[in-house]
Structure formats: C-alpha cells, structure tokens
Amino acid sequence: MPTSPRSSTELFPEALRLSPKQREVLNTLQTFPQGARAQDIAAALGMHVNTARGHLDELLHVGAVRVITAPAKGRGRPSLIFQVRIPDNRSIAEEYIALISLMAQMLAEKSELEDFQSQQAREIGRRWAQSVSSPHLVGQDPLEPVYRKMRDMGFDPTINVSELEATGQAPMELHACPFVSSGVEPSPFICAVHEGYLQEIAQRDLDGKLALRLVPKSGNGTCHIQVAKAPAGEPAS
C-alpha cells in the first residue's frame, strides 16, 4: 500500500534543535529561492567559505537542507547547490487558518470525506486560494512561485526542471504534508481541497501558463503535482 509523505513538523527548526549560527546560515540560505553555493552564503555573512561549508554540512546532516549538483560551466567542477527544506511557519498558520474557516462554513456532507473526486472539496480549495491575498506571481519562470509556495506551506517539493523544459511536463514531488501527524493521514477530501487550491492559483496567479494536477500517494512516500507547461500563446488547460 502506498505511504504518505513525512509530517512537515519534522522539518521545523524547533524540531531540529539548531544552534544560533546554524539558524543564521539557514535564514540566509532561505533568501535564495533556488538555493545557493557555500561561497554565496560566505559572502552574504562575511565569513570564510570553509566555515560556511561546515555549517551547511551540519544542516545537511540534520535534514534542514538538501544539496544538488549544478551543471559545470566550461571545464570547471560542478557546483554544489544547497537548498532549504524548512517550511515557513507563518505561511502554514495563515494558509491553514483560512482553510479551516472555509471548511467550517462549507463542509456539510461527511459522506464526501473519502471522495477525491468531490467537487465540493475542489470548490473549497478554490475559495481558499481566493481568500488568501497574494501578489501576481507571473515572471519569466512561473514554476518558481509554485515551488516557493509549496515549500513555504510545508510540502518539501522537488522537481526535475530539465525534464520540464525538455518535455513540457514533469512531476513536482511532495516529500512532506502538513496534514500528516502522529500516524493520522489526510482524507481524500482534503487532497481534493488541495487540488482545487492548485487549480485556482494556476489560473489566477500564473495566468494559465502552467497546469497543476495533484496525484495523492504517488509512490515512495510522496504525493506529486503533475506540472505541465502551456504551449506558447495558449493557456494551460
């Protein structure tokens, strides 16, 4: 039976027991949405690159960051890019308070709680997205705000950008879920709410440049969002 992602609370800095210096390095890294090299962090904090790399290695060891390899430019060695895995606690609180308020108003039929196809759940998700103020997010890369939103909400996302660029679609894997806690897993209704949320932000904030479809429990302890780019000049369906 497929398993759910880990609980997002396991990624909170409080759970990781970080030192003040580790928190400082982590907070600085969080200002780089797509990650940064050790030398970038060292420059930002005015410390030696080996010191920065040591703190980043400690953060990697406790699971607060991940590291990826960037393609080498020219004959140089590939760069190691460190990325934050920590969610934004304020975003979690604001987003889920808005969600719970809407669910209290709209959820009437308990029989729908096991129904991922529930249109009521999707409508809750759409209204949830509408109720949370956000800037218009479209830039040259519409994927970046989706990635940042999922990270800050506690879903610990990863995506193969090269696959998306090459084929026009790719899964954004979600390695954590705020609704997974102490062995309790979200109902299919909650998953459908999240899909409605994603559909609304794709239409409202991304101008339909990306289509977002949630696939719960897609395997290996993850859910994923199927991300598809719209053909040039056309909105994603």
N, C-alpha and C positions, 0 to 999 in steps of 0.2 A: 504494500500500500504506500503511495507517495507520502512523503513527510513535508510538513510546513517549514518555512524558514525559521531561524532562531528568533528569540524575542529581542526587539530593539533595545530594551532596557539593559541588556548585557553590554551594549556599546556606549552607555552613558559614561562620561568621565568619572562620575562619582563611583561607579562600579569598578572602574579600572584602577582606582587609587593612584593617580598620577602625582608626581612631585610638582612643586611650583614651576620649576624650569621646564619640565615636560609639558605642562599646561601652556606655558608661554610659547613654546615651539609649536604645539598643536594649534593654538589660536592663530598663530602667524600662518601656518600652513593652510588653515581654513579660509584665508583670504585669497587663496589661489584656487578657483573653482575646478580647474582640470588637473591640479597637482603642481608640484614644484620639485626642483633638484635640491640637493643638500646645499650647494653653493648659493642658490636663491634665498634659502632660509638664512644662511650665514650672513649674507649681505643685508637682509632685512633687519636682522637682530644685532648686527655689528659684532659677530663672534667668528672664531676661526672655523673653517669649513669642517675640520675633523671633529670639533666639538659639536657642531650642528648634526653631523652624520651620526655621532654617537647617540645623541638624544633621539634622532629619528629611528635608529636601530632599536632603541629601548621601546619606543612607541609601536614599532612593528612587532616586537616580541609580545607585547600585551594585547595586540589586535586592534589598536586605535587607528592605525593607518595600514594601507597596503602599498606595495611597490610594483610598478610596471616598468618595462623596458621600452624606451622610445627608440625609434629607428635612428641609426647613426647617420650623421650628415658628413659626407666626404669619407675620409679614411679614419676618422676618429672612432673611439669606442662608443658603443651605445650608452645613452644617459639613463640613469635610474630616476624615475619619477615617483615621488611619494604622494599618495592621495589620502585624504581624511575619510574615515569610515563613521565618524561620530555624527549623530543626528543633531539638529538644532532643537533644544528643549522648548524654546519659546514657540517655534513653529508648530511643534507637536501639540502643545497646550492650546494654542489659538485655533488650529485646524480642527482638533477633535472636540473642543467645546462647541464650536459652530456645528459640527456634525451631530453631536448628541442632542443639541437643542432642536435641530430639524427632525431628527428621528422621533423624538418625543412627540412632536406635533403630527408627524405623518404616518408613523408605523401603527397600523390598526389591525392587520391580519397576521397573527402569529403563524398561520399555516404557510406563509411565504418565507419563513426564516431559512428553509432548506432549499430554496429555489434560486439558483444563479441566473435564471432567465427572467427573474422578476422585473417587470417594467417599473413597478413602484420603487424598488431599490435603485434603479438607474435614475429615476426622477429625483430621488433624494440626493444622489450623488451630484447630479447636475445643479440642483438648487444649492447644495453645499458649496460647490465651486463658485456659484454666482454670489453667494453671501460673503465670501472672503475677498476683500479688496486686494488687488494685485496690479502692478504696473503692466502695461502692454509689453509682452516679453519678446516679441519677434526681433531678431537681429540677423546677422549673416548666418548664424548657426542656431536654428530653432531647437536643436537637440539639447543644447546646454541648459536652458531653463528647465526643461523636463528632468534632466539628470539632477540638477541642483535641487529642484522641488522634491523629488523622490528621496534624495539623500537627507535633506533637512527634515523631512517628515518621518525619517527613521526606517526607510526600506533598504538601505545599504545596496544601491544599484551598481551594476557593471554592464558595459555594453561594448561590443567589438565595433568600433567606429569604422574600421577598414571594411568590414563586411557590409555595413550600412551604405557606405559610399560606393562599393563595388556592385551591390545587388539592389539597392534601394530599400532593403528591409533587413531587420536584424532584431533578435530578442534582447530586451533590456532585463537582465536577471535581477530579481529582488531577493537578497540573501537574508533579510530580516523583515519583521512585521510588527507594528505597534500593538496589534490585537492578539498576538501570541504571548501568553503569560501563564506561568505555573501549570503547564500542560493543557491549558484551555486554548482551543483553536477557533478562529473566526468561522461563523456560519457562511454558507454560500451566499446568503442575502447580503452580508457585509462585503463580500468580494464583489457582488454586483453593484453595490453602492460605490465602491472604488472605481469600477469601470465607468459608471456614469460620470464620476468626477473627472476621470481622464478624458472622456469624450468631450466634456464641456470645456476644459482648458485647451484641448486641441483646437476646438472651434473658435473659442473666444480669444485666447491669448496667443495662439500660434497661427491664426488666420487659415487654418486647414492645411498648413504646409506639411504636417505630419498626421498620420492616422495612428491612434493608440488603442490597442485591444488587449485586455488583461486575460491571461491564462493562469488560473489558480493552480497551485501544486503541480507545476510543470515537470518536476523531477529533481533529484539530487538535493532535496531540502530547499528548493526555491520555488517562487512563482515567477512569471515573467510577463513583461509588457511587449507585445509584438509591435514594433515601431516600423512604419512604412512611410517613405517619402512620396509626396505627390509629384506626378510628372510636371515638368516645367510649364507654368501657366495654368495649372489646374489645381483646385483644392483636393486634399486627400479625402476619400470617401469613408 
